[in-house]
Amino acid sequence: MNPDTQQVFQLSDYFGSLAKFIGEYIDFNKGNMSAMERNQLYDTEIDLAQMAGEINMIGVDLVFNDVEETLAQLEIITEGVKLAVKKALAVQHAINIASGLVKIGTAIISKDPRAIVQSTINLGKSLKL
């Protein structure tokens, strides 16, 4: 099943929001992070923002098995990330979450349905959603 244009833009918005939340996490916790940790999260923020743009450009050509279920799970993950940022998680946990988000974005851009579903499930588990 292919997503409609609105769903693709929604997916792009999720990644844009996640990039924004990573940036907010960096700003909130920059005094508690080493330069390496800050740079790692900053790189992830940039990756997520770029993925948002790439997903937006892919448009209706995105192909994956169960769009509605994956979008619903990504919406839950987005809310989980927002809560995590607000709770000021340990820096390593934030890095792990950010890495999971990048895996989801990479799977979407590569149009790999199994990787999309698996990486979404894995991140949801790490967020305990």
N, C-alpha and C positions, 0 to 999 in steps of 0.2 A: 504494500500500500504506500503510495507516495503522499507526502504532506501537501496541503494546499499552501498558497503563498503566505497567508496569515500565520500558519503554524511555523513556517520557516523563519519569518520575521520574529515570531515569539521566541524561537530557539536562539536566534541571534541576540535578542534582547537579554535572554538568560545569561549568555556568556559575557555580554557587556556589563550586566549587573554584577556578575561574579568578579570580573576584573575590578570594578569599582569597589567592591567590598574588600578585596585583597588590598587595594590601595589604602582604604580606610584602616584596615588592620595594621598595615605598615606605619601609617601616621600615628595611630594610637599607641603602638608598641615600639616605636623606633628607639626609644631609650633603653629598652630591655633586650635589644638584639645586637648581635655582632654585625660588622659590616658585611661579612659573608652571608649571614642569614637574611639581612635586609636586601642585599643584591639578589639572592636567590628568589625571594618573594617578589621583588620588583620585576625580575625577568619573567616570572610566572604571570604577573599582572599584565605585562606587555603581550605575552603569548596568548592569554585569554582574550585580550582586546583585539588582537589580530585575528584570532579564530572567529570572534564575533563578526568581524568584517568579511572574512572568507565565507562563513556560513551564509551571511546576508547575500553575498555575490552568487553563491551556488543556487539560491532560489528554489524553484520548483523541481530542480533536478536531483535533490536529495532523495536517496532511496534507503529506506529501512523498514523492517517488518511491521512493527506495531507502534506507529507514530503516537497515537494518543496515550498509550501506556508509558512510553519513554518520556513524552513531554510532561505527563503528570508526575513521573518520578523526578525529572529534572526540576520541576516546580517545587517539589518537596525538598530536594537537595538545596535549591537556591535559598529556601527559607531556613534550612538547617545551617547553611553557611552564614547567613545573616545573624542567626542566633549565636553561632560559634564566635563570630567577630565581636559581637556585643559582650560575650563572656570572657573575652581576652584569653583565649586558649594558650597553652604552652606553644612556643614558637615552632617546635618540631611538629606538633599536631597540625598547626596551620600550614606548614610546608607540605605535609602529607596530604591534606585536603586539597591544596592548590595543585599538587601533582596529579591527584585523581581527576580533578577538573580538566587538566590538560589532556589526560588520557581520553576522556569523553570527547573533547573537542577534536582530537586527532582521529578518533574512530569515526566521528561524523564527517569530517572533511574527507577521509579516505573512503567513505560510503560503505563501511564494513558493518552490516547489521548485527552480527554476533558480537563484535567488539563494542558496539554502542551499548547494547543491552548489558553485556557483562561488566563493562567499566561503570555503567550507571548503577548496577546492582552492588558492585564492590564499594563504590563511594558511599552509597546509601548505608551499607553495613558499617563502614568506618564511622559514619555520622550517627549510627544507631537509629536509623529512621525505619 
